[in-house]
Amino acid sequence: MPFAFVSHFAPDYLLTALQVYRSQFRPSETLEKPYAMVGVNLFAAETNEEARRLFTSLQQQFINLRCGTPGQLQPPVEHLAASEAELNSVAHSLACTAIGDRDAVRCATA
């Protein structure tokens, strides 16, 4: 079967999961070779600064989820109101994120 991995659930295991899938893959009637898809976050804008600002919406969402206050996606902010521990935890979960202008995102996804 095909395999999909969503990076924000366990970014530390992304490459390991792909390696295990490929090494354990057995062809079937519907799939001759391994077929994998990786879900990552991508925030692109005209400038790197604007892309980073847009990214704050997702960061806020993760902080709110971890604090037990889920809700609608918040608009971008200039500065996140969060503790260092919250920011570090969110940064770890969102490590597989491409952020930037056209050139930065192109390099990050290549």
C-alpha positions as MATLAB code, in Angstrom:
seq = 'MPFAFVSHFAPDYLLTALQVYRSQFRPSETLEKPYAMVGVNLFAAETNEEARRLFTSLQQQFINLRCGTPGQLQPPVEHLAASEAELNSVAHSLACTAIGDRDAVRCATA';
ca = [
       0.000    0.000    0.000;
       1.078    3.626   -0.349;
       2.384    5.412    2.745;
       1.741    8.940    4.008;
       3.489   10.660    6.910;
       2.347   13.944    8.444;
       5.492   15.568    9.775;
       4.056   17.624   12.651;
       2.949   14.517   14.570;
       6.482   13.132   14.940;
       9.104   15.123   13.032;
      11.952   13.130   14.597;
      10.662    9.956   12.953;
      10.060   11.212    9.425;
      13.164    9.744    7.798;
      13.012    6.573    9.889;
       9.372    5.996    8.933;
      10.189    6.377    5.244;
      13.163    4.038    5.551;
      11.111    1.374    7.330;
       8.302    1.650    4.789;
      10.676    1.314    1.849;
      12.641   -1.552    3.369;
       9.514   -3.485    4.362;
       7.514   -2.788    1.194;
       6.191   -5.812   -0.642;
       4.735   -5.387   -4.163;
       1.057   -6.124   -4.625;
      -1.487   -6.229   -7.419;
      -2.178   -2.534   -6.954;
       1.309   -1.192   -6.221;
       4.498   -2.404   -7.831;
       6.966   -0.046   -6.071;
       6.948    1.925   -2.817;
       4.958    5.137   -3.032;
       5.287    7.647   -0.207;
       3.933   11.108    0.468;
       5.107   13.484    3.194;
       2.899   16.246    4.565;
       4.778   19.389    5.528;
       3.755   22.961    6.228;
       4.555   25.628    3.687;
       4.236   29.384    4.192;
       5.197   31.406    1.154;
       4.872   35.141    0.581;
       6.473   37.943   -1.395;
       9.107   38.349    1.343;
      10.673   36.099    3.962;
       9.446   38.481    6.668;
       5.831   38.279    5.499;
       6.002   34.482    5.287;
       7.331   34.323    8.867;
       4.499   36.642    9.978;
       1.901   34.393    8.301;
       3.459   31.386   10.031;
       2.541   32.890   13.421;
      -1.074   31.834   12.803;
      -0.069   28.161   12.843;
       2.250   28.696   15.784;
      -0.618   30.251   17.761;
      -2.848   27.321   16.819;
      -0.350   24.790   18.179;
       0.217   26.801   21.360;
      -3.531   27.048   21.933;
      -4.002   23.304   21.351;
      -1.277   22.468   23.833;
      -2.782   24.834   26.394;
      -6.153   23.137   26.028;
      -7.800   26.081   24.299;
      -8.384   24.993   20.713;
     -10.313   27.315   18.460;
     -10.367   29.013   15.114;
      -7.134   29.921   13.395;
      -5.975   33.319   14.618;
      -4.712   36.100   12.352;
      -0.941   36.602   12.102;
       0.773   38.679   14.778;
       4.018   40.609   14.945;
       5.114   38.933   18.208;
       3.907   35.684   19.748;
       2.698   35.888   23.341;
       4.121   32.600   24.581;
       6.671   31.240   27.010;
      10.051   30.008   25.845;
       8.999   26.424   26.626;
       5.857   26.796   24.498;
       7.822   28.294   21.622;
      10.431   25.521   21.787;
       7.781   22.806   21.838;
       5.966   24.302   18.863;
       9.234   24.835   16.977;
      10.033   21.154   17.433;
       6.627   20.002   16.172;
       6.783   22.334   13.181;
      10.419   21.627   12.303;
       9.419   20.314    8.866;
       8.089   23.648    7.645;
       9.189   25.639    4.611;
       8.892   29.384    5.221;
       9.920   32.244    2.988;
       9.773   33.936   -0.358;
       9.671   32.059   -3.653;
      13.394   31.309   -3.699;
      13.588   30.228   -0.051;
      10.616   27.892   -0.380;
      11.899   26.461   -3.649;
      15.226   25.578   -1.978;
      13.514   24.137    1.104;
      11.290   21.807   -0.903;
      13.848   20.669   -3.464;
];
